[in-house]
Amino acid sequence: MTVLLAAAGLLLSTSLAVAEQTLYEMKEANVKITTVEPERDVGYTVGDILQRTIVLEVKKPYTLLETSLPIVGYEHRWKGQPTGIELHKIETEQNDLGDSTTYMLRLDYQVFTNNIVAKPAILPAEFIKFKADGKFYQYRIPSWGFRISPIATFGAAKIELDMSPFRGPLLLDPNPEKKRLKVLIGVFAVALLGLLYILGSRAWLPRMGGPFASACRDINKLRKLPAADVALQQAVARVHQSLNATAGSSVFSDSLDSFLQKKPKFAPVKTDIEQFFGLSRQVFFEPQAAHQVGDSPLNWLRDFCRRCRDCERGLTPEERV
Amino acid sequence: MSDRQLADWRELAQKLESEINKVVVGQASPIRAITTAIFARGHVLLEGDVGVGKTTLLRAFTRGIGGGYQRIEGTIDLMPNDLVYHTYLCEDGKPHVSPGPLLMSGENLAVFFFNEINRARPQVHSLLLRVMAERTLSAFNKEHSFPHMLVFADRNQVEKEETFEIPSAARDRFMMEIPIVVPDDADIMESLIFDTRFHDVDALVAQVQPDILHFDRLNAFSAVIQDHVQASATLRRYALDLWRATKAPAKFGIKIDGVDINRLVLAGASPRGMSMMLRAARVNAWIHGRDAVLPDDVHAVFHETTAHRLVFSPVYEMRRTEIARELLNQIIQAVAAP
């Protein structure tokens, strides 16, 4: 605490000493100033930060008096009224160039004012001091004027006609359209799949869902029926349907050769088809007739159907077990 | 009748076929159809071009069947009474009346062969309607019956001058109308030209073993076949569907190029026609040694027993043969059994 009090006393005495000194105007020849102002000079509103960079190249022996730099948080006043422009941050950089010294000051001002219409404002002129040969010199960094814009347009405004280049074009919210597009793409995909399914003769994949493939499934269900003779009749009729559907016309034992000519991929099961017609003869037309399909005609029909299904898929039919 | 007797008759039928096949070559299918008609006791109408062997074929069958055989040529001035009697002046200068071809063989008349039937007048066709349907005739104040008679007739489809279209009612009396076409086998065609045994038709027909069948037992045996050979429920449904398809082919999805299928058929097959078809199908099953009719048996006789019974719109009558063949083929393809 004692140390702090001592330091404060020393600082106060130094300031008073400077204040008592005569201030000379810094000659332009001794200072070369370069300023980098914010890119635009309008469109600022409360909360915005404006950065200006001032580079001062000062001939020796002039040295910057750092205590003369503006103080962060200081708010300028104009005719006793706060201007609403406050120094937010300051950075300094010093570079010795031999016979001169370069000081770079980066000043960030924050706007704390607004209005319902655009109004002029300035980044205030700053007075900094240099010291040389025991004398003090004052130098004025020029102010920079800009316009503070209101947050909202005063009065009724049609936003579509407000083509402010600072705000950029008004963008519509694409999300509902994106969502709708996704839904429509989904619907289109489903419709396309449905169309493919229909065009593919109600089969999801090529060579699937043929007459014998569905007959195989039906015969497997029929095998579970309790009445074997009814099941056998239905199963034989189902295979007849598949043969007819495959040929595009009714197939009988006397038209088997023309069927095989039309559908040569069924040639490997020709003997089976002949046996099937023998079974059909016994089941539907001549109960006393003998057939050659063994004691379990339903099982034989299931295997026959599978072999025909292989044929309709262009595969080599599996051998009988 | 035992299976043995059925088999014996089958052998006779096969013997008859083989004998006919020896003298009429390249016509196995029509020969099978005529054999079927004989055992089904149905009249047969042959249709074909000139000089294809229709008459020879029928004469050969007549010889094989045995029994009384009479023949008459269809001419434009033929009148119904020419079939029943003819009058002439005898050596004594007095008029005499003799029985005509229909009456000459009495009850033993087995085959009445009407050559070129479409040259005869409609009056003759009318007489024939009764004779074919009832196998009886009233003449000389007496009822004559011909229980074993089959009418074999032929007509050529090329010539139209001085011919009379056989009315549909007369056509319906024929069990079968069988097309006879020239065989397209080169060897057969060559032998028909160069083989001298085909040059003398009388000698050729004489090669057929006579009286292979016992004509007077055919009626009884035909009934046995019809009783013996069964038609299952499925087959009956199939035959019914075929019949319906001849009446309304459009309902069965049948289409023929250049034909309005809805206007094509004025009348489908008749009940008599379908009954004859089933009779023939039963015979076909018996010939093949089966005890029940299969769809294949129906197919074997479907064209021959049905095509000539269909009545088409007049606009399609000129293309009758071609359209009927296509229609019946498509009916067989469209109707499923089961």
Interface residues (C-beta under 8 A of the other chain):
Chain A: Q233 V236 A237 H240 Q241 N244 S249 S250 F252 S253 D254 S280 R281 F284 F285 E286 P287 Q288 A289
Chain B: Q230 S232 T234 L235 R290 D291 A292 V293 L294 P295 D296 H299 A300 I332 Q333 A334 V335 A336 A337 P338
